[in-house]
Amino acid sequence: MGWYVLSVTEVTALALHEMFERILERPEETIMSTAERLRLEGEVRGEARGRLAHSRDTLCRLLTKRFGPPSPELAQRIATADLEALDRWTERILDADSLLAVFADD
């Protein structure tokens, strides 16, 4: 709403800011705008996707180095796995003597 008011009227940003503080009866520091909240939520989702992509990439690189490139079926399994499974499989690479041992019991 603030952007709309600034776009279609001659009010200054400072005047608009003061008006919102008066209407809401609290200082700006306590107000999180919808845009700020959405941006923060987007950052959290983006960071989670980044961690997931990094874990998948790390697992594939380690599997390839230790056992050779994963099969298309295994690559698909990795591509759809959650972070918990990826972490579990990545840790198993350290002790596994075969590719089957990495994915055992899953």
C-alpha positions in Angstrom: 0.0 0.0 0.0 2.9 2.3 0.8 4.4 1.9 -2.7 1.0 2.7 -4.2 0.6 5.9 -2.2 4.1 7.0 -3.1 3.4 6.3 -6.7 0.1 8.1 -7.1 0.4 11.0 -4.7 2.7 13.8 -3.8 3.4 12.6 -0.2 7.0 12.2 0.8 8.4 8.9 2.0 9.0 10.4 5.5 5.5 11.6 5.8 4.1 8.2 4.8 6.4 6.5 7.2 5.2 8.8 10.1 1.6 8.2 9.1 2.0 4.4 9.3 3.7 4.7 12.7 0.7 6.8 13.9 -1.9 4.5 12.4 -0.3 1.3 13.7 0.6 2.9 17.0 4.1 1.4 17.1 7.5 2.4 15.8 8.7 1.0 12.4 11.3 -1.3 14.0 8.5 -3.5 15.2 6.8 -3.8 11.9 7.9 -6.4 9.4 6.4 -5.7 6.0 4.9 -8.3 3.9 7.7 -7.8 1.4 10.3 -8.3 4.1 8.7 -11.4 5.4 8.3 -12.9 1.9 12.0 -12.0 1.1 13.1 -13.7 4.3 11.0 -16.8 3.6 12.4 -16.9 0.1 15.9 -16.7 1.4 15.3 -19.6 3.8 13.8 -21.7 1.0 16.7 -20.7 -1.3 19.3 -21.7 1.3 17.6 -25.0 1.8 17.5 -25.7 -1.9 21.2 -24.7 -2.1 22.1 -27.1 0.8 20.2 -29.9 -0.9 21.9 -29.3 -4.3 25.3 -29.1 -2.7 24.7 -32.4 -0.8 23.6 -34.1 -4.0 26.6 -32.8 -5.9 29.0 -33.9 -3.1 27.5 -37.4 -2.9 27.7 -37.9 -6.7 31.3 -36.7 -6.8 32.3 -38.9 -4.0 30.5 -41.9 -5.4 32.1 -41.4 -8.8 35.6 -41.1 -7.3 35.2 -44.2 -5.1 33.0 -46.5 -7.2 32.6 -44.9 -10.7 29.7 -42.9 -12.1 26.3 -43.8 -10.6 23.8 -45.5 -12.9 20.8 -43.5 -14.2 18.5 -45.2 -11.7 20.8 -44.4 -8.8 21.3 -40.8 -10.1 17.5 -40.4 -10.1 17.3 -41.8 -6.6 19.9 -39.3 -5.4 18.0 -36.5 -7.3 14.8 -37.1 -5.4 16.3 -37.9 -1.9 15.9 -35.6 1.1 18.8 -34.1 3.0 18.7 -36.7 5.7 19.2 -39.6 3.3 21.9 -37.7 1.4 23.8 -37.1 4.6 23.5 -40.7 5.6 24.7 -42.0 2.3 27.6 -39.5 2.2 28.8 -40.7 5.6 28.6 -44.3 4.6 31.0 -43.8 1.7 33.8 -43.6 4.2 33.4 -47.2 5.4 31.5 -48.9 2.5 33.4 -51.5 0.5 30.8 -51.4 -2.3 28.1 -49.2 -3.8 25.5 -51.5 -2.4 26.8 -50.9 1.1 26.3 -47.2 0.7 22.6 -47.6 0.0 22.0 -50.7 2.1 18.8 -50.8 4.2 17.2 -47.8 2.4 
